[in-house]
Amino acid sequence: MNKRQAFPIGGQLVAAATRRSVNLTLPGLYTNDPVSMPVHVLHGRHDGPVVFVSAAVHGDEINGVEIIRRLLRVPQMKRLHGTLLAVPIVNVFGFHNRSRYLPDRRDLNRSFPGNESGSMAGRLGHVFMSEIVKRADFGIDLHTAAVHRDNLPQIRADINDPILEPLAKAFSAPVLLHSAAPAGSLRGAAADIGVPVMVYEAGEALRFEEMSIQIGLRGVMNVLRRLSMLPISKRKPSKPSAVLRSSTWQRAPQSGILRAQAKLGTMVRKGETLGVVADPTGESEMVLEAPFDGVVIGRTNLPLVFEGEALFHVGRTRQTTLLEQHLDALHDGTAITPPELVEEPPIV
């Protein structure tokens, strides 16, 4: 059998059956210090798809960084078919500054596909698209909620895409939210050039959340197995995701102090109280109600709110029994990575 050709990236060639770290050159600092985006290339001995897994497109969303670190240490990676491009820190500038944004205050995930001669965000987006996305057949982009917010572990994808739908379901997050890609997002720009991408959302910014990390690691492994890039696991398959066909944010009806009454993952009925917003003296109180039967998949953690601020993200589903099974597993700690993938003590 002929040996696979070397994989070209960043002006280098990565030979088959090897792994290498490649640094993609980015705009430097004004101190004349160089900056680069680290990419870990695992180029398998045998043919297969090219998949990228990225994290920290928003520089303060760090759960995905840990997911990729653990993924690269999984022993099964030595048996990889195809090629894995692991990019733990896309927004290097935001990551250093513990910030969602780039130094020019732009949101990288609204700046794709980028522009080689554009803003800093545009140039970084162009590098990622030209060096990573255009070389890939499929991608998984790892995120958390924004600062002072929390997300239930969930996959976001266009499940009307016949290629993406079975892969998104294979991830087996508790929730699969059908959603269109926002304008300027990595997911949308990749779809425009024929590269399907799913987004994993779990946890909050600037925090490690062990359950979210383990579910994310298991999910990435599930997708690689579905693509026949890794051997099939002998363990019991993960539960399928509960599919949410729509969702909406319930916003603060007035400025004030929020007394939240619905936890993340709470099953709610239409009209049920999610929280109460009041002024500091309690003279003016307004109740925030669930818009329909569903589940809380995202919420604010900060009780000080302004009128119009997004407070509770509620998803609609008919798969209530399946969703309850997932939520029970989250609550009792059984929704974790299979033991063969755990090589170190959990983060607490």
C-alpha positions in Angstrom: 0.0 0.0 0.0 1.3 3.4 -0.9 2.2 5.7 1.9 0.0 8.8 2.3 1.4 12.1 1.0 2.7 14.6 3.5 0.2 17.2 4.8 1.0 20.8 3.8 0.3 23.6 6.4 2.0 26.8 7.4 4.7 26.3 4.8 5.7 23.0 6.2 5.0 19.4 5.3 3.9 16.9 8.0 4.7 13.3 7.0 2.2 10.5 7.3 2.2 8.6 10.7 3.6 11.6 12.5 2.4 14.5 14.6 3.9 18.0 14.7 3.2 21.4 16.2 3.1 24.1 13.6 2.9 27.8 14.4 0.9 30.0 12.0 2.2 33.6 11.9 -0.1 36.3 13.1 0.3 40.1 13.3 2.9 40.9 15.9 2.8 43.0 19.0 3.7 46.7 18.9 6.7 45.8 21.1 8.0 43.9 18.0 7.4 40.6 19.7 6.1 37.9 17.3 2.7 36.2 17.7 1.6 32.8 16.3 -1.3 30.5 16.4 -0.3 27.0 17.6 -1.7 24.1 15.5 -1.1 20.4 16.4 -1.2 18.3 13.3 -1.8 14.5 13.7 -1.4 13.1 10.2 -2.4 9.4 10.3 -0.8 6.5 8.5 -4.0 5.6 6.7 -6.4 7.6 4.5 -9.4 9.4 6.1 -11.1 12.8 6.5 -9.3 16.0 7.6 -11.0 17.3 10.7 -10.2 20.4 12.7 -11.1 21.0 16.4 -10.8 24.6 17.5 -11.1 26.4 20.8 -10.8 30.0 22.2 -12.2 31.7 19.1 -13.4 33.9 22.0 -10.3 34.3 24.0 -11.9 34.0 27.5 -13.8 30.7 26.6 -11.3 28.2 28.0 -13.1 24.8 28.5 -12.3 23.9 24.9 -8.6 24.5 25.5 -8.6 21.8 28.1 -10.8 19.5 25.9 -8.1 19.7 23.2 -5.3 19.2 25.6 -6.9 15.9 26.8 -7.8 14.9 23.3 -4.2 15.0 22.2 -3.2 12.7 25.1 -5.7 10.0 24.3 -3.8 6.8 23.5 -6.2 5.9 20.6 -4.8 8.9 18.6 -1.9 6.7 17.7 -4.4 4.7 15.5 -5.9 7.7 13.8 -7.0 7.4 10.2 -7.0 10.7 8.3 -5.8 14.0 9.7 -6.7 15.9 12.8 -5.9 19.7 13.1 -6.2 20.7 16.7 -6.1 24.4 17.4 -6.5 25.0 21.1 -6.1 28.8 21.0 -7.4 30.6 17.9 -7.8 34.1 19.4 -4.3 34.2 20.9 -4.6 37.9 21.6 -7.8 37.6 23.6 -6.5 34.5 25.4 -3.5 36.5 26.7 -5.7 39.3 27.8 -8.4 37.0 29.3 -10.9 38.8 26.9 -13.6 37.6 24.5 -12.4 40.2 22.0 -9.3 41.1 20.0 -7.3 44.3 20.9 -9.3 46.2 18.2 -12.4 45.3 20.2 -13.8 43.2 17.4 -15.5 39.8 17.9 -13.5 37.3 15.9 -16.6 35.1 15.6 -18.3 37.8 13.7 -15.3 38.5 11.4 -15.1 35.4 9.2 -14.1 34.7 6.5 -11.7 37.5 7.1 -9.6 39.7 4.9 -5.9 39.4 4.3 -5.5 43.2 4.2 -8.4 44.1 6.6 -8.6 44.7 10.4 -6.7 42.6 12.9 -9.8 40.4 13.3 -10.1 40.1 9.5 -6.4 39.1 9.1 -6.6 36.5 11.9 -9.9 35.2 10.4 -8.2 34.9 7.0 -5.3 33.0 8.4 -7.6 30.5 10.1 -9.8 30.1 7.0 -6.9 29.7 4.5 -4.7 27.4 6.7 -7.2 25.4 8.6 -10.8 25.5 7.3 -10.0 25.2 3.6 -7.9 22.1 4.2 -10.6 20.4 6.2 -13.6 18.2 5.5 -15.3 18.9 8.8 -14.9 21.0 11.9 -15.9 21.1 15.6 -15.6 24.6 17.3 -15.6 24.6 21.1 -17.2 27.4 23.0 -18.6 28.4 26.4 -21.1 31.1 27.4 -20.0 34.7 27.6 -18.7 36.2 30.9 -21.2 35.9 33.8 -23.3 33.4 31.8 -23.5 29.6 31.8 -24.6 27.2 29.1 -25.9 23.6 29.5 -23.7 21.3 27.4 -25.1 21.5 23.9 -24.4 21.2 20.2 -25.5 23.9 17.8 -25.8 22.9 14.2 -28.0 23.1 11.1 -29.5 19.7 11.3 -31.2 20.2 7.9 -27.7 19.6 6.5 -27.6 15.9 5.6 -23.9 15.6 6.3 -23.9 17.5 9.5 -27.0 16.1 11.1 -25.7 12.5 11.8 -22.4 13.9 13.1 -24.1 16.4 15.4 -26.2 13.6 16.8 -23.2 11.3 17.2 -21.6 13.9 19.5 -24.3 13.0 22.0 -24.4 16.2 24.0 -27.5 16.4 26.3 -29.0 18.9 23.9 -28.8 19.4 20.1 -30.1 22.9 19.2 -31.0 23.4 15.5 -29.9 26.9 14.6 -28.7 28.9 11.6 -25.1 30.2 11.8 -24.8 33.9 12.7 -23.5 36.2 10.1 -19.7 36.4 10.2 -19.3 33.3 12.4 -16.7 30.6 11.8 -19.6 28.1 11.4 -21.3 30.2 8.7 -18.1 31.1 6.7 -17.1 27.4 6.7 -20.5 26.3 5.5 -20.2 28.8 2.6 -17.2 26.9 1.3 -18.7 23.5 1.9 -17.1 22.6 5.2 -19.8 21.6 7.8 -19.0 22.8 11.3 -20.8 22.1 14.6 -20.4 24.3 17.7 -20.2 22.8 21.2 -21.3 25.2 24.0 -20.8 24.4 27.6 -20.0 26.2 30.8 -19.0 29.8 31.3 -16.1 32.1 30.4 -12.8 32.0 32.3 -13.8 28.9 34.3 -13.0 25.2 33.9 -16.1 23.0 34.4 -15.2 19.3 34.7 -18.5 17.9 33.5 -18.6 20.1 30.5 -15.0 19.2 29.6 -15.6 15.5 29.9 -18.8 15.6 27.9 -16.9 17.6 25.2 -14.0 15.2 25.1 -16.4 12.2 24.8 -18.3 14.0 22.1 -15.3 14.8 19.9 -14.2 11.1 20.2 -17.7 10.0 19.3 -17.6 12.1 16.1 -14.1 10.9 15.1 -15.4 7.3 15.5 -18.5 8.1 13.4 -16.1 9.3 10.7 -14.1 6.0 11.0 -11.1 7.9 12.1 -10.8 6.0 15.4 -11.7 2.4 16.3 -15.3 1.8 17.5 -15.6 1.8 21.2 -16.7 -1.5 22.9 -18.5 0.4 25.6 -22.2 1.1 25.7 -23.1 3.9 23.2 -23.9 7.3 24.5 -27.5 8.4 24.7 -28.7 10.4 21.7 -29.2 14.1 22.2 -32.5 15.7 22.9 -33.2 17.8 19.8 -34.4 21.4 20.3 -36.0 22.8 17.1 -36.1 26.4 18.5 -35.1 28.5 21.4 -35.5 32.1 22.7 -33.9 34.4 25.3 -36.2 35.9 28.0 -35.0 39.4 28.7 -35.1 41.7 31.7 -38.5 43.6 31.7 -36.8 46.4 33.7 -33.5 47.2 35.2 -32.9 45.9 38.7 -31.8 43.0 40.8 -32.6 39.5 39.6 -33.8 36.7 41.9 -33.4 33.7 39.7 -35.7 30.7 40.4 -34.8 28.4 37.5 -31.4 26.6 37.5 -29.5 25.7 34.4 -31.1 22.5 33.0 -34.5 23.1 34.7 -37.5 21.7 32.8 -40.1 24.5 32.8 -43.8 24.8 31.8 -45.3 27.8 29.9 -46.0 30.6 32.3 -43.7 29.2 35.1 -41.7 31.8 36.9 -38.0 31.9 35.8 -37.1 34.8 38.1 -38.1 38.1 39.5 -36.5 41.5 38.7 -36.9 44.2 41.4 -35.5 47.5 42.3 -33.2 47.5 45.4 -36.1 48.5 47.7 -38.5 45.9 46.3 -41.1 48.5 45.5 -41.2 47.6 41.8 -41.1 43.9 41.0 -41.7 42.2 37.6 -41.9 38.4 37.1 -40.1 36.8 34.1 -42.1 33.7 32.8 -41.2 30.8 30.6 -42.6 31.5 27.1 -43.4 27.8 26.4 -42.8 24.3 27.8 -39.1 23.6 27.5 -35.7 23.6 29.3 -33.3 26.3 30.5 -30.2 25.8 28.3 -28.5 29.1 29.2 -28.7 31.8 31.9 -27.0 34.7 33.5 -25.1 34.3 36.7 -25.0 38.0 37.5 -28.0 39.3 39.5 -27.5 43.0 38.5 -29.3 43.4 35.2 -30.3 46.2 32.8 -33.7 46.3 31.0 -33.5 44.2 27.9 -30.6 42.1 29.1 -30.8 38.4 28.1 -31.4 36.4 31.3 -32.7 32.9 30.5 -32.2 30.9 27.3 -35.2 28.5 26.9 -35.2 25.7 24.4 -38.3 24.0 23.1 -38.4 20.2 22.7 -40.9 17.3 22.6 -38.3 14.7 23.6 -39.0 15.3 27.3 -38.3 11.8 28.5 -34.9 11.6 26.7 -34.0 15.1 28.0 -34.9 14.1 31.6 -32.6 11.1 31.3 -29.7 13.4 30.2 -30.5 15.9 33.0 -30.6 13.1 35.6 -27.2 11.9 34.4 -25.8 15.4 34.7 -27.1 15.7 38.2 -25.9 12.3 39.5 -22.5 12.5 37.8 -22.9 9.6 35.4 -22.8 11.8 32.2 -19.0 11.6 32.1 -16.3 10.4 29.9 -15.7 6.6 29.8 -12.9 5.6 32.2 -10.5 4.7 29.3 -10.3 8.4 28.4 -9.5 9.7 31.9 -5.8 9.8 32.5 -5.6 12.3 35.3 -7.6 13.6 38.4 -10.6 15.7 37.5 -10.5 19.5 37.9 -12.4 20.6 41.0 
